[in-house]
Amino acid sequence: MRSAATSDPGTGRSADHSVAQHPAQPPVRADGHRWKVLAAGVAANASFSAFFSGIPVTSVVLRTDYRLSNTELGLALGLLSLGVALGELPWGVLTDKLGDRKVLLAGLLGTIAALWLLIVTALPGQGGDTYVWLCAGLMLAGLLGGSVNGSSGRAIMAWFRDGERGLAMSIRQTAVPLGGGIGALLLPSLAAHAGFGAVYIALIAACAASVALTLVWLREPPAADAPVAAPAAPVTSQPALRSTVVWRLALATGLLCAPQVALISFGGIFLQERAHAGLLLISAALTTVQLGAAVCRIASGRWTDRRGERRAYLRGCALLSAALFALLGTLASVGAWGAAPLGIAIVAAGVAVSAWHGVAYTELAVMAGPAQIGTALGLGNSCVFGVFFLTAQAVPALLHRGGWGTVWLAVALVALAVYPLFPAPRKG
């Protein structure tokens, strides 16, 4: 049963003030300021994504500098995902209770502290416990930094009308491949030439810039100017954590990320081992994946806002991802291919499996209702990053037993299994 407090459908703020207000902030017009709120959310997600997606792209250098096996590398990267998975739902619940601004600031500042911990304790060559501190620092940064997802999503859903939310959430989600693309472009070379200390300092600077934007721009929409939105579909009449459709959306969203994280975390090693690609080509391929995903996310948000077919789009993305990863697995299993065809296959599969996130989060938020957006997005992201952790552990085992073809075919099957999990399109 939903909370007894009534809520404004445009703002998601309840009459009993269960969502924190910011009365000290001067009044602003919703029609213009909402883009600044969106910009602050994009910056926060991009800075965290540069860390979360950028560190795995340094896997070749990370493995060499820290002298790790593939299993040790998978554990370290997996613990980063596990930290996010464990923190997402609690952060989401706190967002619904305390408001997005406080939670977002707490998470960004906590991420900065965790990165400083990595500099102090976990640089290569600092001693016998370096690997332990690396794992602990990555997990802590994930635990704290995961707050950006639910808090920024709630802010955007509060400021934008229903006919704009798919686009706005998709723009926010482009921050993930955008930040990841910047990380893929800069961090491997920075790690190789200046060391991981420089990598962590660069990420601290990005988080600090996001803190500044959050302080200046992020606030609750004024009641008089808040957008009035009629939901495109009925929302659940029960708590989000007891809703079957919310759980289906959250689980499907998480599982469809398995092929994505396999490609982001191990695609560089695949190109190096299978096609003898150099660091420049690896960075270029993975950067192209991130930038292509950013463009497709914006386009998909705009298209589904106009057509109102979010569920059909999500099912189509699951099928396309399954087909492209099956093709990649076939190429990896049959014949000797050069860097170019395998690089093209990596880019195509990576863009397809990264294009749908904003649409999925919009549908999840709409189904949960305005008073439970943070909780629903937290649940979805807990599923996402739980799958990230499990995938990072599974890939080395699959690689050891069956090679790269087995890895890509396995995640293709996961994508195919997601298709029936996404709810069927509504009739009429």
SVG drawing of the C-alpha trace seen along z (x, -y; Angstrom):
<svg xmlns="http://www.w3.org/2000/svg" viewBox="-7 -34 64 60">
<polyline fill="none" stroke="black" stroke-width="0.4" points="0.0,0.0 1.4,-3.4 2.1,-6.0 -1.0,-7.8 0.5,-11.2 -0.9,-12.8 1.6,-13.8 1.8,-16.4 2.1,-14.4 4.4,-17.0 6.9,-17.3 6.6,-14.1 6.6,-16.0 4.2,-14.8 1.9,-16.9 3.3,-15.6 6.8,-17.0 8.3,-13.5 10.6,-14.7 13.0,-17.4 12.4,-21.0 14.9,-23.8 13.0,-26.9 16.1,-29.0 16.6,-28.8 15.3,-31.8 12.3,-31.1 13.2,-30.1 11.1,-29.4 10.7,-25.7 10.6,-26.2 14.2,-27.4 15.9,-26.1 15.1,-22.5 17.8,-22.4 20.4,-23.5 19.1,-20.7 19.5,-18.3 23.1,-19.6 24.0,-19.1 22.6,-15.5 24.5,-14.9 27.8,-16.2 27.4,-14.1 26.7,-10.9 29.5,-11.6 32.0,-12.1 31.0,-8.8 30.9,-7.0 34.4,-8.2 35.5,-6.4 33.2,-3.3 33.5,-2.7 37.0,-4.3 38.8,-2.1 37.8,1.2 39.1,-0.2 42.5,-0.5 42.4,3.2 45.4,3.9 47.6,1.4 45.9,2.3 46.7,5.9 50.4,5.2 51.1,2.5 49.4,4.3 50.7,7.7 47.2,9.3 45.9,12.5 42.7,12.4 40.8,13.8 42.3,11.1 41.5,8.4 37.9,9.7 37.5,9.7 38.9,6.1 36.6,4.8 33.7,6.8 34.0,5.4 33.6,1.9 30.2,3.1 29.3,4.9 29.8,1.7 27.4,-0.2 24.9,2.7 24.9,2.7 24.5,-1.1 22.0,-1.8 18.7,-0.8 19.6,-2.5 20.6,-5.6 17.3,-5.5 15.2,-5.2 17.2,-8.1 16.6,-10.2 12.8,-9.8 13.1,-10.8 15.8,-13.5 15.7,-14.9 18.1,-14.6 20.4,-17.5 21.6,-16.2 22.1,-12.6 23.9,-13.7 26.3,-15.9 27.0,-13.2 27.8,-10.6 30.1,-12.8 32.0,-13.9 32.3,-10.3 33.6,-9.3 36.3,-12.0 37.3,-10.6 37.5,-7.0 39.7,-8.1 42.1,-9.8 42.2,-6.5 43.3,-4.8 46.1,-7.4 47.3,-7.0 47.1,-3.2 46.8,-1.5 49.2,-2.8 51.3,-0.1 54.4,0.8 53.3,-0.5 53.6,2.9 52.2,6.3 48.7,5.2 48.3,3.0 45.9,5.4 43.7,5.6 43.6,1.8 42.8,1.6 39.8,3.9 38.6,2.1 39.0,-1.4 37.2,-0.4 34.3,1.1 34.1,-1.9 34.0,-4.3 31.3,-2.3 29.3,-2.1 29.4,-5.9 29.3,-7.0 26.2,-5.0 24.1,-7.7 24.3,-9.8 21.9,-7.5 18.7,-7.6 19.1,-11.1 19.7,-12.7 16.9,-10.6 14.4,-11.8 15.4,-15.4 14.9,-15.1 11.5,-13.4 10.4,-16.2 11.4,-19.0 10.3,-17.6 6.8,-16.9 5.8,-13.4 6.2,-14.2 9.8,-15.3 10.9,-12.8 12.0,-10.1 14.3,-12.6 15.5,-14.1 16.3,-10.8 18.0,-9.6 20.1,-12.7 21.0,-12.0 21.9,-8.5 24.1,-9.7 26.3,-10.9 27.2,-7.3 28.7,-6.6 29.9,-10.2 31.8,-9.9 32.9,-6.4 34.0,-7.6 36.2,-10.3 37.5,-7.7 38.2,-5.3 40.0,-8.0 42.1,-9.5 42.6,-7.1 44.5,-4.2 47.1,-6.6 47.2,-8.5 47.7,-5.3 50.4,-4.1 52.4,-7.4 51.7,-9.0 50.6,-6.2 47.4,-5.5 48.0,-8.3 47.3,-10.7 44.3,-8.7 42.8,-9.1 43.6,-12.8 41.8,-13.4 38.7,-11.6 38.8,-13.6 38.8,-16.8 35.8,-15.7 33.8,-14.8 34.7,-18.2 33.4,-20.0 30.1,-18.1 29.9,-19.1 30.1,-22.8 27.3,-22.4 25.1,-20.6 25.5,-23.3 24.6,-26.1 21.8,-24.5 20.2,-21.5 17.0,-22.4 13.4,-21.5 11.0,-22.9 8.9,-25.8 5.3,-24.7 3.9,-27.5 6.2,-26.6 6.4,-22.9 5.5,-21.0 2.1,-19.4 2.3,-15.9 -0.3,-13.4 1.4,-10.0 1.3,-8.1 0.2,-5.0 -1.2,-4.0 1.4,-3.8 1.5,-1.0 -0.9,-1.3 1.4,0.5 5.0,-0.1 7.5,0.2 9.3,3.0 6.1,5.1 5.2,4.4 5.6,7.2 6.0,4.9 8.7,2.8 10.6,6.0 10.4,7.3 11.6,4.0 14.4,3.8 15.6,7.4 15.4,7.1 17.4,3.8 20.0,5.5 20.3,8.7 20.6,6.8 23.7,5.1 25.6,8.4 26.7,8.2 27.5,4.5 29.8,5.0 31.5,8.0 32.3,5.9 33.5,2.8 35.6,4.7 37.1,7.4 36.6,6.1 40.1,4.5 41.7,7.7 39.8,9.6 41.1,7.3 44.6,7.6 44.7,11.4 42.5,12.3 43.6,9.6 46.9,8.4 45.4,4.8 47.5,2.0 46.4,-0.3 45.5,-3.1 43.1,-0.9 41.6,0.5 40.9,-2.9 39.5,-4.1 37.1,-1.1 35.8,-1.5 35.5,-5.2 33.4,-4.8 31.2,-2.4 30.6,-5.0 30.0,-7.9 27.7,-5.8 25.7,-4.8 25.3,-8.4 23.9,-9.4 21.5,-6.4 20.3,-7.1 19.2,-10.6 17.6,-9.4 15.7,-6.6 14.4,-8.9 13.1,-11.3 11.5,-8.6 9.8,-6.9 8.5,-10.2 6.8,-10.8 5.6,-7.2 4.9,-6.1 6.4,-2.7 8.9,-2.2 8.2,1.4 8.3,2.5 11.6,0.6 13.2,2.3 12.2,5.7 13.6,4.9 16.9,3.8 17.1,7.2 16.7,9.1 19.2,6.9 21.8,7.2 21.4,11.0 21.9,11.2 25.0,9.0 26.7,10.7 25.9,14.1 27.6,12.8 30.6,11.6 30.8,15.0 30.7,16.7 33.5,14.5 35.6,15.3 35.1,19.0 35.6,19.4 38.6,18.4 41.5,15.9 40.2,12.3 42.2,9.1 41.7,6.2 39.5,4.3 36.5,6.7 36.6,7.7 36.8,4.0 33.8,3.2 31.9,6.2 32.8,4.9 31.5,1.4 28.2,2.6 27.4,4.9 28.5,2.4 26.4,-0.4 23.3,1.8 23.5,3.1 24.1,-0.5 21.4,-2.4 18.3,-1.7 19.0,-2.7 17.3,-6.0 14.1,-4.5 14.2,-1.7 14.7,-4.1 11.9,-6.3 9.5,-3.4 10.6,-2.2 10.1,-5.6 6.7,-6.0 5.5,-2.6 6.7,-3.3 4.9,-6.7 6.3,-10.1 6.7,-9.4 8.8,-6.3 11.1,-7.3 14.3,-7.1 13.4,-3.7 12.5,-2.2 15.6,-3.6 17.7,-2.4 16.3,1.1 16.9,1.0 20.5,-0.1 21.1,2.5 20.1,5.1 22.3,3.5 25.4,3.4 24.8,6.8 24.8,8.2 28.0,6.2 29.7,7.9 28.5,11.4 29.5,10.9 33.0,9.8 33.4,13.0 31.9,15.2 33.8,14.0 37.3,15.3 35.8,18.7 34.0,18.9 37.2,17.7 39.3,20.4 36.9,23.2 35.7,22.3 37.6,19.2 36.2,15.9 33.5,17.5 32.0,19.0 32.0,15.7 30.2,13.8 27.7,16.5 26.9,16.9 26.0,13.2 24.0,13.3 21.8,16.0 21.4,13.7 20.2,10.9 17.8,13.3 16.4,14.4 15.6,10.7 13.1,10.4 10.1,12.0 11.1,10.2 10.3,6.8 6.5,6.3 4.6,6.6 3.5,3.4 0.1,2.1 -2.8,2.7 -4.6,-0.3"/>
</svg>
